[in-house]
Every structure is written in structure tokens, then in C-alpha cells.
Amino acid sequence: MERTAGRSLNAALAITLSALFLLIPANFLPLLKVNIFGVHHQSVLASGIWGVAEQGWPLVALILGAELLALPLLRFTTLGIVLLELYVGRNPYWLGKMFRWSEQIDQWAMLDVFLIGFGIGYERVAPFLPIEVGIGGWCVIVLAFLTMVTRATLERREIWRRIGPTYESIFPEIEHIGCAFCGLPAPTHHEGKDCLRCGTKVWRYQPNATMRTLALTLAGFFCYPFAYIYPMEYNYQLGRLQGYTIMTGVMKLVDAHFLLFAIIIFCASIVIPFLKLFMLSWFFISIHHRSTKLLRLKTHAYRIIKAIGRWSHVDVFTVTVFLPLMHLSGLLAVYVGYALPAFLAVVILTMIATDVFDPRVLWAEYERIHHA
């Protein structure tokens, strides 16, 4: 069944081009401005990322730079090219691959997630220091909403139909395998070859997907305790250095009566990572024991953790928002704690594990029994 209400290629194109235009001021104009005892500080989108790198975490900064600067630009550029080509009626051979790249980049372009971190970071600074949202900050807010609206208005099935080939090209009497990415059926003898529409490899079951998922999940479990034992950040004030773990950060928000933000951080930073690790473990155990129970529930659970996994970045983005602002030599500073790279590793590893996992493997034993 297909639902198309509220979706339009023309609307998606207009929003995408608007987002591309806003990326320039969002990246280069002031994000936030703060006044500390007569000393004025302002930050741009890259300031927090640069601050993380200067404190000895270049790999973390590289990941954050990709998620907040490079990938949003790449996402909207590739999507804009695809929609423009379809709008003018052209269909070059590379269009399917470019749309696939755009969709794969989408979940890693984090401006919509950054908006929540931006709001929490602002509220954490506002009660203590005079702070003002700059032009770049307003552009980021609008851009984050455009990102979500683009995702909501994009009619992906219609785009794939226009790119082609379509389902009408298949022969009903031949057994087919559905492409895991665009859904185009391919003959079984085509297994292991590129999909004719999106260019990804077509497999009945993705080779070694379960073992790779297990390896990534175990790596996530290894990093998990470090993300919660060590401080996420250190605050230096007048000669006193105090560390804050994820849980103490949640309690600090509760004490400041920011209950909504406390719930968001608790769910994004504690509940969701644990839920992803638990669900991926459940899937692996189910496959290992060839279970045919609760297959629909497991499939729905997979879709949920894949959709919500990216939102665990909120706590990391919160630190990067106020890190460049809370700085006054010898009096005030914010430092990245050891938990931040460990927590980011958990989030990244579980996102990759979810991408690598092939949910069709959950149904393999059911299919074997009913088609024997």
C-alpha cells in the first residue's frame, strides 16, 4: 500500500534548493553570541568542532565535522541534482546511483538532530550568562526544519519509478529477488550483481551481514560502560574543575526545571543506545537458534531502532554548542571528557551495525520451513 498525501517532487525540489541557499550563512555567520564579564564571544557552526580538535580529539572532530558540515551539503547537493534532472525530464544512467547515495547520506547528515542539542546548549548557558542567537543560528534553526520537511515531502517511490526500470518490466513466471534498497525485483540468476536501478548489489540474504553486525554490536558493548562511567564534560570555574557524566547532566537539567530537555537527553543518551544494543543482540540470538517466533515484532523493532538511532547524537552536540562560548582564560572553560568519544563510538557503531544488518535473515528459517 502506498500513501502519497502531502508529498510532492516539486515541493521537495523547492525546499532542497532553499536549504542549499541557507547552508552558506548557516556555516559562516555567528551561531551564538555571549558576554562574559565584558568579554564578547561568538561561535560559528564549526567553532565547537574546532574546539574538540584542539583539546586532543581530532577523530571525534572529524566525525562531527562530517555530520554537521560536509554531509548536509553533500546530501542536499545530490538530492537537488536528482530532482532537477527529473524536473527537466532527463534521466541519465547515473541518476539511480546518485539518489541512492543521497538517501544513504541522509541519516548521517545531522542538522535536524543538532537543533535539539542547540536548544539544550542554549538553555544551559542562558540562566548564567547573557546569550544571543546570531543570524547563523537562526539559519541553522530554519535549515534543520527544512531538513525534516524535505524528508517528509519526498516521494521516494515516484522518484524510483521515474528513474526506472519499473515493476512492469518483470516476468511473472520467473522467480525474483527484491533489491534491498530500492525494491526493484531482479531474477534469481542476477544475485550478486548490481541492481539495474540503484546500482547496489542484489542478494537474497546479504553475505556475512549477521557476523558483521555481531562484531559491531560487541564493539558497542565494549565502549558502552566507558560512556557512562567517565564524565562527558569538565567545567572549570574559578580554579575548580568538576566533571559531569551523562546521568549527572540529566539531573542538572532536572534541578534547573528543564524537565523536557532532561527527558530528551535521558531517552537519547541512555535509553536508545541500550535499546539498540539489546535489540541487535536479540536478533542475533534469534537467528542463531533459528527462531520463527515474533518475526513481525522483530521486523518492526528493527525499523524503529534504525529510525531513532541517529538521535543519540544530541548529548554530543550539546557539548559542542557551549564549548566555544564558555571560555575566559584562567576563570572559565569547558573540556571534553573521556566519555564523549566512547559514547560517540557506541552511537556510530550501533548505527553502522543497524545498516549492515539484513532483517530478511530473521525470516530465513520461516521461509525454509514453508517452502520446503
N, C-alpha and C positions, 0 to 999 in steps of 0.2 A: 504494500500500500504506500502511496506517495502523497505527501502533504506539501502544497506549494504556496499556501496563504502567506502573504507578507514578504514573499521573495521575488526578486527581480534582478536580471542581469544588468539592466540599465542603472538601477539604483545602486547596485554593488559597485559598478564602474564609477559612478559619480562620487560615492563615499571613498573608494580607493584612491582616486585622484586627489580628493580633498586631504586625505591622510598623508599622501606623499608630499603635498604642499606644506602641511603643518610640521613635518619632520624636521625641516630646516630650523625654524625658530625654536622648536622643542629641544633640539640638541645644542643650540648655541646661545640662546638667551637665558637670563637668570631664572633659575628654578625657585629658589627661596632666598630671602634676604633677612639678616638678623643683626641686631645691635647689641653688643656685649660691652657694657661699661664704656660706651662711646666709641668702641671699635666696630666698624661695619664689616660684616662678612656676607658674601653671596656665593651661591653654588649654581653650577650648571649640571645637566644630567650626568656628565662624565666625572664630576668632582668626587663623588663618593667612590666611584670605581678606581680613580687615580689614588685616592687616599688609602684604599685597601692594598693596592700595589706597593705604595710607599711604606706600608707597615710590614712588608715582608711576605705578602701573599699574592705573588704575580699570577699564579694559575687561577686562583679564585677571581681576581680582577679580570683576567682574560675571559672567563666564563660569563661573568656579569656583563662585560662589555659586548660580548656576542649577543646575549639575550636582550639587552636594552638598547644597543646602538646598531649593530650590524644586521642582525636577523630581522628586526622590524622593517628596516629599509629594503632588505632583500625580499621579504615577504610581500610588501606592497608593490615593489617594482615588478616582480614576476607575475603577481596576480593582475596588475594593471596591464601588462603586455598581453596576457591571455585574453582578458576581457575586451581590450581594444581590438585585437585581431578578430575576435568573434563579432564585435560590433560592426566592423567594416566588411565582414563577410569573408575573411581569409582564414584558411586552415592549413598552415604549414605543417610539415611532418613532425616537427619538434614540439608542437603545441601540447600534446598529451603529456610528454615528459615534463615540460615546464609547469603545467598545472599540478602534476604530482609533486614536484619539488616545492611549489608554493604551499600546498596542503601539508607536506611534511614539515616545512619550516614553521607553519602556523603555531603549533603547540609550544615551540621553543622561543617564539617572539613574545616577550613577557610584559609589554607595556600595560596591558589591562590588569595583570597581577600587580605590577609596580604601583598602580593607582591606589590600591589598598595599603601597601607599605608606605606610600607617600602621605596618605591621610593619617596613619598611625604615627609616623615620624613627626609630622607637623603637630599633632596633638601632644606628643611627648615633650616638645620644645616650647610650645605656646604658653603653658602656665608659668614658665620661669623666665622667658626672655621675649622681648618684642620681636615678632617674626612676621614677615610679609611674603605672600605668594607673588613671585615675579611673572613677567609675561611668558617666559619659557614654561613656568609651572602651569599656567592656565592652558597653554598649548598642549602640554602633556596630558592634562585632565581631559580636554576635548579629544585628543588623539586616542586616549585609552577607551573612551566611549565609542569612537568611530571604529576602533578595532573590534569591539564586541558587536556593534551594529553590522559591520561588514560580515562577520561570521554568521550572524542571524539572517541576513538578507540574501546570502549567496545560495543560489540554487545549483548545487553541485551535479545532480543528475542531468539537468538540462545542459550544463556545460559539457559533460561527458558525451551526451547524445550528439551535440553539435560537433564535437571533436571527432567522434566516430572511430571505428565502426560501431554499429548498434546491435542490439539483441536480434534484430530481424535477419542478421547475416548468418545465423547459426542453422545447422541442420538437425531437426528434432530426433532423427533416428541414430545420431552419433552421441556417445557419452561425452560429457563436457566437464571441465573443471573451472570453477569461477575464480577470476583474479581476486586476490585478497585485498587489493587496493581499490580498483575502480569497478569491480564486479562483472567485467566482461567475460562471458563463457569462452573457454578455449577447448579444443579437442584434447582428449587424454594424451594422445601422442605428442602434443605440444608441451607437455610438462617439462619444466626446467628451462624453457625458452622465454624470451621476452614477450610480455603482453603486447598485442597489436595496437592497443590504445594508449596505455600509460607507460609502457616500457619496463615495468617491474617483472621479476621472474615469476612464472606461474608454477605453483606447486599444489598438489592435493593437500599435503602437510609440509610446512616449512622444515627443511632439513636441520636437525640439531637444535631446533628452537627451544625445546624443553631444557636441554642441558645448559644452553647459554643463559636461559632465564634463571636456572638454578644457581649458576656461578655468580651472576649479578646480584641475585637475592641474598646469597651467603655473604657477599662483599658488603651489601647494605646492612645486614645483621651485625657484621663486624664493626662498622662505623657507628651504628645506632647508639650504643651506650656512651661513647665519647661525646656525642652531640648533646647529651642531657646531663652528663656529669660535670663537664667543664663549662666555664662562663661563655656566653655568646658574645659578650662585650665587657669592657672595663671602662668605668667612668672615673676620671681623675679630677678632683675638685679640691683646690687649696691644700695640696700636699697629701690628700687622702685618695687611695686607689681602691675602688670597690667593684667586684665582679658581679655580673648578673647572668644566671642561667636562663634557659627558656621559661622554666616554671616561675622563677622569681620575677621575670619580666611580666608574665601574666598577672602575678599577684600585685605587682606595682601598678598595672593598669586598673585592677580592681580597686586598689586603695585610692586611686585618683578618680574613681567613679566613672571610668571609661569601660563600662561593662560590655558594650557591643564589641569594642576592639579587643577586649580580653577574651571574649568567646571566639572571635575570628582567629586570634593567634593560637589559642588552645586547640581549636579544631585543625587549623592549617599546619601547625608545627608539632603537635603531639598526636592527635587522633589520626590524621590522614597518613603520615608515614608508617605508623604502626599498622593501620588497616591495609595498606598496600603490601607490606611485608607478610602479614598474616594471610591475605588472600592469595598471594603468589605461592606461598608455602602450601596452602590448601589445594591449589590447582595441581602442584607437583605431586603431592601425596595421592590425590585423586587419580592422576594419570598413572602413577607407579602401581597402584592397586587395581587399575582398570575398572574404576567405579563408573556405574551408569546412573547414579543417584543425583538428584537435584541439578541436572545439567542446565536447565533453563536459568535457575538461580545463579549458578556459577558463571554462565554467559553474561547475565545482567550485571553481576558483580564485577566482572572484567571490564565491561563498558564503563561502569561507574568509576572505578579506580583509574582508568585511562583518562577519563574526562577531568577528574578532580586533582590528579597528581601534581600538576604544574602549580597549583595554588599554594603549595607548601613553601614556595619562594618568598612568601610575604615577610617573614621574620628577617630574612637576609636583606631584603630590600629596605626594610625599616631601618636597619643599622646603616646602610649606605646613604640614606636620606639625611640623617642628622650628624653623621660622622664629620663631614667637612664644615659644618656650622658650629659645632660645639668645640671651638678651639680658641684658646687665649694663652699664649706662651707662659708656662710656669704656673698658671692658675686653673685652666680648664681644658680638658681634652677627652676624646673618646678613642678607645683602642679596640681592635678586633680581637676577640677571644678565640681560644683553640676550638671551641665548639662550632664556630661558624663554618670553617672548611669541612669539618666532619659532618655537620648537618647538611650542608650543600651536597656533599658526596652521597649521603643517603637519598636525597631528593633526586639527584641526577641518575644514580644507579637504578633506582626503582622506576624512574620514567623510561630509561633505556630497556630495562627488563620487561616492562609492560609492552613496549613497542616490539621487542624481539619475540615475545610470546605469541604463539599461534593458537587462538582459542578453539580452532577446529579440532585440535588434538584431543580436547576434552570429550569430543563426540566420536572418536575413532573406534572405541570398543563397542559403543552402541551401534555404529554403522556396521561393524564386523558381524555382530550378533544378528542383526535384522536383514543383512544381505548375504548371509552365509548360504 
